[in-house]
């Protein structure tokens, strides 16, 4: 019913426009001196303009829908990018999260790019909404789910502590994937006054698939001052040409009160 009304309205508009250029049976031209050639050129222009209008109207008639049905499985610590897609309506589209929250490390851009590096293993379960540029706007929503696997896990085993003029502690690393890791772990104490970083722990090794809770101890003497401790793990997977990253950081600076 809507298509029929739209076609009749478009026909009426075209008839109204052509009244100025053609001597229709029930209409007299208002420019009797216009030459046949000029009227032909005008007719071509009007026809093209009307074709564009009809095309835009046809696009607007298509309902707006989200094309994507599922998301790929994700790995904690691995960067990814997934472009969401919509069809129908009038582009450009605007994307938002309408229900739920994205896991830490993942964002959705207004253009529909879902990207980031998941920090923890778990589930992604959100409802996304897309809106088009028509007036009034059309919108569509869809639930999206996937699983974030714990391929690379990094945790404090012994949280960093100050002992006299030393900072000591340990981390544990696990490989939850089916591939061996070329793993590098580095722990740094970053001075809060000048951002100078001092390495207080380091390990480089191949971590086998399924290896759990490999311990990396760290510690060193430090000058008087306050320090934020960073623990970084980088796992290279040559077979997949991918790199996983995880980071830990102390919530508050640690203060070494003794020493030079």
Secondary structure, 3 states (H helix, E strand, C coil): CHHHHHHHHHHHHHHHHHCCCCCCCCCCCCCCCCCHHHHHHHHHHHHHHHHHHHHHHHHHHCCCEECCCCCCCEECCEEEEEECCEECCCCCCEEEEEECCCCCCEEECCCCEEEEECCCCEEEEEEEEEECCCCCCCEEEEEEEEEEECCEEEEEEEEEEEECCEEEEEEEEEECCCCCEEEEEEEEEEECCCCCEEEEEEEEEEECCCCCCEEEEEEEECCCEEEEEEEEEEEEECCCCEEEEEEEECCCCEEECCCC
